Amino acid sequence: MATTTRTATTPDERHIDVVQPSLPRTLVLGIFGMAMAAAVASYFVFDENLFAPIAVGFLLYVIPIYVVSRVRESKRKATDRAWIAIVTLAFTIAILPLVSLIVTVILEGAARFDADFFTSDMRGVVGEGGGALHAIVGTLMITLIATLISVPVGIMCAVYLVEYGGKGWLARWTTFLVDVMTGIPSIVAGLFAFALFAILVGPGYRSGVMGAIALSVLMIPTVVRATEEMLKLVPNELREASYALGVQKWRTITKVVIPTALAGIVTGVILAVARVIGETAPLLLTAGFTSTINWNPFEGRMTALPVFAYYSYVTPGVPPEPGFERAWTAALVLIIIVLGLNLIGRWVAVRFAPAKA
């Protein structure tokens, strides 16, 4: 009997092998482990130079993994593995300064992170002891006043740009000026507030509200930009549905548009607060420095945490170690406040986000 071989002609009868050979996971981990070991060894060989282990580890991982993958797998897979290593290295280089900063501030600032630091000021303190209660109070009051000034102005400006301005000349110039204000140095905002109050009150005037005006100049562009982008994301169908019911435009904006974009607006405001709460230069010119608590933001100098940390490090006293410790702890408290504001912003974004259908 003759045997015939039938060739599969239908799609169900065809079989295409798409499985490609892959490197064992143990081999990849082994190459990575050897590269890391060589990187650690090079750190001590090159006199604890931080760039040497990064370069050695990268080269000793990318070159072998590319060659092995090219031989065992394919050119495309080898190129993919090499680019993954390059992207991972870029991410590591970008995050290393942040991790180093946080670790350094925590280790240095933990020395004075005690109850006395949060319950006392610097009145009569020369060496050890003292705290930053006056600076914490000043930071919260100045930032609160700056927020009360910036949020209404920023939101109303963004509403005009999105809902009323259109492509008119005033809207175009306003957008241009907002972009310019976004990039101005913080010292310019301080000089503006200093010149303004020098004209209105006198050149010797210093107060918390003066510092708040300087910070509001930095906050307003951020609030405008964040609110503008959130309002643009509101579907026009919601506006048209409100107009179809005979609702006036101003009421549509306040009852439909803004509540829909509220989560993004609040998040933008909190990020704007976090952006200015650590400013030092404008507050040095406007709010000044004092060693006691000032509860009146309209009269007298008022210290903020960035200014307190600056003076504690520049003029630490004798012996200098307690001043350095207070400076590091003030920086740690400032980072904690900024971290808390960012967490609140994320919570607000999730809590008030529009419900998905």
VOGU-3710 file (C-alpha; in Angstrom, 3 decimals, decimal comma):
1> matttrtatt> 0,000/0,000/0,000  1,387/3,334/-0,973  1,709/5,938/1,733  0,828/9,516/0,864  1,647/12,618/2,808  -1,063/15,271/2,896  -0,028/18,866/3,280  -2,147/20,938/5,620  -3,992/23,536/3,616  -6,610/24,815/6,045
11> pderhidvvq> -5,835/27,309/8,839  -6,770/24,749/11,494  -4,271/22,245/10,102  -1,308/24,615/9,897  1,087/24,870/12,828  3,594/27,681/13,130  6,163/27,422/15,866  6,421/30,909/17,423  8,283/29,851/20,541  11,782/31,294/20,540
21> pslprtlvlg> 14,668/30,206/22,725  15,088/32,297/25,867  17,933/32,783/28,307  17,578/30,934/31,604  16,641/33,211/34,467  19,556/31,903/36,504  21,987/32,961/33,770  20,603/36,514/33,651  20,719/36,778/37,433  24,255/35,362/37,445
31> ifgmamaaav> 25,501/37,970/34,966  23,787/40,707/36,959  25,277/39,436/40,231  28,802/39,354/38,834  28,382/42,883/37,442  27,196/44,167/40,827  30,077/42,443/42,621  32,566/44,046/40,253  30,847/47,426/40,757  31,150/47,177/44,548
41> asyfvfdenl> 34,811/46,181/44,255  35,534/49,112/41,918  34,002/51,497/44,471  36,890/50,777/46,850  39,534/50,416/44,152  38,841/53,915/42,753  38,938/55,622/46,177  35,173/55,500/46,786  34,363/57,298/43,552  30,617/57,013/42,987
51> fapiavgfll> 30,793/57,147/39,189  33,220/54,222/38,868  30,888/51,461/40,149  28,031/52,768/37,991  30,156/52,630/34,830  31,778/49,290/35,674  28,520/47,611/36,650  26,728/48,904/33,571  29,406/47,797/31,100  29,946/44,389/32,731
61> yvipiyvvsr> 26,223/43,684/32,526  25,231/45,162/29,156  28,070/43,731/27,067  27,826/40,098/28,296  24,021/40,039/28,279  23,957/41,450/24,749  26,490/38,938/23,429  24,848/35,946/25,105  21,368/37,031/24,030  22,553/37,638/20,467
71> vreskrkatd> 23,968/34,101/20,296  21,203/32,270/22,149  18,101/34,294/21,313  18,068/36,851/18,484  19,341/40,272/17,497  16,003/41,885/18,357  15,891/40,329/21,815  19,513/41,276/22,489  18,827/44,888/21,521  15,745/44,882/23,743
81> rawiaivtla> 17,734/43,650/26,743  20,426/46,283/26,147  17,891/49,121/26,020  16,173/47,851/29,164  19,536/48,065/30,927  20,114/51,611/29,607  16,670/52,802/30,752  17,165/51,176/34,154  20,533/52,904/34,530  18,983/56,276/33,645
91> ftiailplvs> 16,265/55,722/36,247  18,865/54,770/38,861  20,967/57,854/38,167  17,872/60,048/38,398  16,651/58,608/41,700  20,025/58,292/43,468  20,271/62,000/44,433  16,737/61,924/45,832  17,387/58,789/47,888  20,715/60,180/49,082
101> livtvilega> 19,077/63,463/50,082  16,265/61,809/52,022  18,570/59,384/53,811  21,015/62,163/54,735  18,289/64,455/56,079  16,721/61,641/58,118  20,031/60,547/59,634  21,194/64,081/60,407  17,821/65,441/61,489  16,899/62,613/63,840
111> arfdadffts> 19,261/64,001/66,500  16,881/66,858/67,451  13,580/65,332/66,399  12,194/65,512/69,931  9,376/67,181/71,857  11,512/70,178/72,832  12,120/71,011/69,177  8,365/71,325/68,557  7,400/73,101/71,806  10,051/75,813/72,279
121> dmrgvvgegg> 11,582/78,690/70,342  15,068/80,205/70,284  14,595/83,020/72,803  17,750/83,252/74,915  19,250/80,078/73,407  22,901/80,270/72,374  24,209/76,696/72,365  22,268/73,519/72,998  18,497/73,345/73,346  15,871/75,513/71,752
131> galhaivgtl> 13,403/74,573/69,093  11,586/75,671/65,963  8,054/76,261/67,217  8,192/79,885/66,070  9,409/78,792/62,621  6,699/76,136/62,273  4,012/78,652/63,242  5,468/81,206/60,828  5,598/78,705/57,964  1,981/77,640/58,443
141> mitliatlis> 0,677/81,201/58,765  2,605/82,612/55,807  1,680/79,665/53,584  -1,988/79,862/54,614  -2,198/83,563/53,766  -0,420/82,974/50,446  -2,894/80,195/49,643  -5,897/82,386/50,496  -4,555/85,015/48,103  -3,462/82,713/45,279
151> vpvgimcavy> -6,326/80,222/45,026  -9,200/82,640/44,225  -7,053/84,689/41,843  -5,648/81,610/40,095  -8,976/79,819/39,729  -10,826/82,895/38,426  -8,013/83,611/35,971  -8,183/80,035/34,675  -11,989/80,228/34,395  -11,649/83,361/32,290
161> lveyggkgwl> -9,060/81,779/29,993  -11,118/78,612/29,407  -14,712/79,801/29,558  -14,644/83,458/28,437  -11,327/84,454/26,885  -11,332/82,202/23,863  -8,715/83,337/21,341  -8,925/87,023/22,184  -5,890/89,220/22,627  -6,355/89,523/26,386
171> arwttflvdv> -6,465/85,754/26,821  -3,340/85,326/24,681  -1,406/87,943/26,648  -2,597/86,520/29,954  -1,418/83,054/28,956  1,936/84,488/27,886  2,390/86,356/31,179  1,422/83,272/33,199  4,068/81,282/31,331  6,642/83,997/32,067
181> mtgipsivag> 5,700/84,111/35,759  6,073/80,335/35,998  9,775/80,584/35,277  10,777/83,674/37,247  13,351/83,177/40,029  11,950/83,248/43,543  14,207/86,153/44,514  12,394/88,297/41,939  9,105/87,645/43,733  10,753/88,699/46,987
191> lfafalfail> 12,076/91,893/45,410  8,620/92,652/44,033  6,999/92,311/47,468  9,832/94,308/49,054  9,441/97,158/46,544  5,644/97,107/46,854  5,624/97,453/50,637  8,506/99,930/50,571  6,262/102,199/48,497  3,079/101,587/50,502
201> vgpgyrsgvm> 4,440/101,378/54,072  8,142/102,131/54,173  11,519/100,504/53,502  11,899/99,141/57,046  8,643/97,197/57,097  8,847/93,406/57,558  5,932/91,069/58,242  4,458/87,676/57,527  1,897/89,060/55,089  4,751/90,616/53,123
211> gaialsvlmi> 6,275/87,158/52,743  2,862/85,745/51,831  2,551/88,258/48,982  5,938/87,134/47,661  4,932/83,470/47,814  1,572/84,171/46,179  3,407/85,594/43,154  5,038/82,174/42,792  1,849/80,219/43,516  -0,593/81,964/41,178
221> ptvvrateem> 0,941/80,717/37,866  0,940/77,132/39,128  -2,690/77,355/40,252  -3,700/78,958/36,947  -1,994/76,291/34,870  -3,334/73,362/36,916  -6,891/74,731/36,965  -6,821/75,588/33,280  -5,805/72,075/32,285  -8,462/70,528/34,540
231> lklvpnelre> -11,218/72,762/33,144  -10,226/71,834/29,593  -10,745/68,173/30,463  -14,401/68,739/31,379  -16,497/67,438/28,424  -18,361/70,116/26,493  -21,426/67,871/26,568  -21,883/68,706/30,248  -21,878/72,420/29,492  -24,270/71,993/26,567
241> asyalgvqkw> -26,647/69,903/28,648  -26,741/72,599/31,297  -27,332/75,326/28,706  -30,121/73,247/27,152  -31,912/73,325/30,511  -31,796/77,100/30,518  -29,069/77,434/33,166  -27,006/80,599/33,006  -23,326/80,373/32,112  -21,985/81,544/35,468
251> rtitkvvipt> -24,159/79,001/37,246  -23,061/76,258/34,841  -19,436/77,051/35,670  -19,974/77,058/39,444  -22,341/74,084/39,653  -21,180/71,831/36,813  -17,740/72,651/35,443  -15,802/73,418/38,628  -17,263/70,526/40,692  -16,372/68,125/37,862
261> alagivtgvi> -12,757/69,347/37,838  -12,540/69,808/41,607  -10,203/66,859/42,253  -7,605/68,096/39,788  -7,937/71,694/40,962  -7,384/70,772/44,615  -4,417/68,611/43,658  -2,896/71,495/41,703  -3,384/73,856/44,641  -1,691/71,450/47,044
271> lavarviget> 1,221/70,976/44,651  1,530/74,760/44,364  1,659/75,019/48,167  4,316/72,300/48,312  6,294/74,174/45,660  6,520/77,445/47,642  6,602/76,219/51,240  10,350/75,621/51,030  11,304/78,960/49,461  14,005/80,825/51,364
281> apllltagft> 15,202/83,797/49,280  11,912/85,755/49,113  11,268/85,268/52,835  14,748/86,526/53,736  13,844/89,836/52,092  10,253/90,114/53,285  9,452/88,218/56,487  12,932/88,428/58,004  14,114/86,458/61,023  13,221/86,428/64,701
291> stinwnpfeg> 13,874/84,040/67,562  10,387/84,222/69,103  6,841/83,447/68,040  4,989/86,226/66,250  1,236/85,653/66,091  0,530/88,849/64,139  1,295/88,366/60,427  0,687/92,071/59,725  3,315/93,480/62,051  6,841/92,419/62,965
301> rmtalpvfay> 9,275/89,895/61,610  8,176/86,290/61,271  10,451/83,275/60,834  9,713/80,372/58,504  11,301/76,929/58,554  13,537/77,476/55,484  14,863/80,733/56,936  15,337/79,081/60,340  17,352/76,262/58,766  19,425/78,771/56,796
311> ysyvtpgvpp> 20,354/80,897/59,807  20,942/77,833/61,997  23,508/76,577/59,502  25,122/79,915/58,624  25,307/81,229/62,217  25,248/78,065/64,356  26,747/79,666/67,458  29,356/78,248/69,840  29,688/75,299/69,799  28,376/74,927/66,232
321> epgferawta> 27,074/71,345/66,495  23,687/72,201/68,120  23,014/74,774/65,401  23,788/72,262/62,671  21,469/69,719/64,313  18,627/72,243/64,458  19,153/73,068/60,777  18,972/69,422/59,724  15,899/68,795/61,866  14,159/71,849/60,384
331> alvliiivlg> 14,864/70,445/56,911  13,440/67,081/58,000  10,260/68,709/59,322  9,899/70,647/56,071  10,219/67,444/54,032  7,601/65,761/56,226  5,197/68,668/55,685  5,706/68,556/51,910  5,272/64,777/51,912  2,050/65,157/53,895
341> lnligrwvav> 0,725/67,741/51,437  1,450/65,441/48,495  -0,308/62,542/50,215  -3,307/64,774/50,887  -3,305/65,782/47,230  -3,363/62,168/46,103  -6,158/61,367/48,553  -8,207/64,312/47,329  -7,668/63,274/43,708  -9,013/59,796/44,458
351> rfapaka> -11,760/60,918/46,849  -13,296/63,615/44,660  -12,630/62,121/41,230  -15,778/61,842/39,052  -17,417/58,423/39,221  -16,778/56,277/36,187  -19,726/54,897/34,330
//
